[in-house]
């Protein structure tokens, strides 16, 4: 099992139902995942908003890159910590979106 999936499964279930952008659902030494699936790095004031977690970015030569490609190129980023937090944020976003769909049925 991947480290990020293990970490996500270990998050208390009451935090998995969190949509509050101010509440932390997971934190490692560099990144924090907030209730709206945002990723926050306090040491570098870097925020990826939860509603943007699945989008691509335009990179060099106008090629699309995903957040992991973009962020892991930064020299200050611990790639393992980012990928772990990103995996949790991604799963949390998808989980919350599925809940919203079920509520609208």
C-alpha positions as CSV (number, residue, x, y, z in Angstrom):
1,X,0.0,0.0,0.0
2,X,1.4,3.4,-0.9
3,X,2.5,5.7,2.0
4,X,-0.1,8.4,1.0
5,X,-3.0,5.9,1.0
6,X,-1.9,4.5,4.3
7,X,-1.8,8.1,5.7
8,X,-5.2,8.9,4.3
9,X,-6.7,5.7,5.8
10,X,-5.3,6.6,9.1
11,X,-7.0,10.0,9.2
12,X,-9.9,9.9,11.6
13,X,-13.2,9.5,9.6
14,X,-14.7,12.6,11.2
15,X,-11.8,14.6,9.5
16,X,-12.5,13.0,6.1
17,X,-15.9,14.6,6.1
18,X,-14.3,18.0,6.6
19,X,-15.0,20.8,4.1
20,X,-13.6,23.6,6.2
21,X,-10.6,25.3,4.6
22,X,-9.3,26.3,8.0
23,X,-9.2,22.8,9.5
24,X,-6.2,20.6,9.0
25,X,-6.9,16.9,8.1
26,X,-3.2,15.9,7.6
27,X,0.2,17.4,8.2
28,X,3.8,16.3,7.6
29,X,7.0,18.3,8.2
30,X,6.5,20.5,5.1
31,X,2.9,20.3,3.9
32,X,-0.6,20.5,5.4
33,X,-3.8,19.3,3.8
34,X,-6.8,21.4,4.8
35,X,-10.5,20.3,4.9
36,X,-11.2,21.7,1.4
37,X,-8.3,19.6,0.0
38,X,-6.0,22.7,-0.2
39,X,-2.3,22.1,0.2
40,X,-0.4,24.6,2.3
41,X,3.4,25.0,2.9
42,X,3.7,27.5,5.7
43,X,7.5,27.8,5.5
44,X,7.3,29.1,1.9
45,X,3.7,30.6,2.0
46,X,2.7,28.3,-0.9
47,X,-0.9,27.4,-1.3
48,X,-2.6,25.2,-3.8
49,X,-6.4,25.7,-3.4
50,X,-8.5,22.6,-3.1
51,X,-10.7,23.4,-6.1
52,X,-7.5,23.5,-8.2
53,X,-5.9,20.3,-7.0
54,X,-6.9,18.3,-10.1
55,X,-6.1,20.9,-12.8
56,X,-3.2,21.0,-15.1
57,X,-0.8,23.9,-15.4
58,X,1.0,25.4,-18.4
59,X,4.7,24.6,-18.3
60,X,7.7,25.3,-20.5
61,X,6.8,25.3,-24.2
62,X,3.1,25.6,-23.3
63,X,2.9,21.9,-22.3
64,X,0.4,20.9,-19.6
65,X,1.9,19.8,-16.3
66,X,0.2,18.5,-13.2
67,X,0.8,20.0,-9.8
68,X,3.4,17.3,-8.8
69,X,5.5,18.0,-11.9
70,X,5.3,21.7,-11.2
71,X,5.9,21.7,-7.5
72,X,8.6,19.0,-7.3
73,X,10.8,21.2,-9.6
74,X,11.1,23.8,-6.8
75,X,14.4,23.4,-5.0
76,X,12.9,23.9,-1.5
77,X,10.4,21.1,-1.9
78,X,10.9,17.7,-0.3
79,X,9.4,15.6,-3.1
80,X,8.4,12.7,-0.9
81,X,6.6,14.9,1.6
82,X,4.8,16.8,-1.2
83,X,3.7,13.7,-3.0
84,X,2.4,12.2,0.2
85,X,0.4,15.3,1.0
86,X,-0.7,15.7,-2.6
87,X,-2.0,12.1,-2.7
88,X,-4.0,12.7,0.4
89,X,-5.4,16.0,-0.9
90,X,-6.3,14.4,-4.2
91,X,-8.1,11.6,-2.5
92,X,-9.8,13.9,-0.1
93,X,-11.0,16.1,-2.9
94,X,-12.4,13.1,-4.9
95,X,-14.0,11.8,-1.7
96,X,-15.7,15.1,-0.9
97,X,-16.9,15.5,-4.5
98,X,-18.5,12.0,-4.4
99,X,-20.2,13.0,-1.1
100,X,-21.6,16.1,-2.8
101,X,-22.9,14.1,-5.7
102,X,-24.6,11.6,-3.4
103,X,-26.2,14.5,-1.5
104,X,-27.7,15.9,-4.7
105,X,-29.3,12.6,-5.8
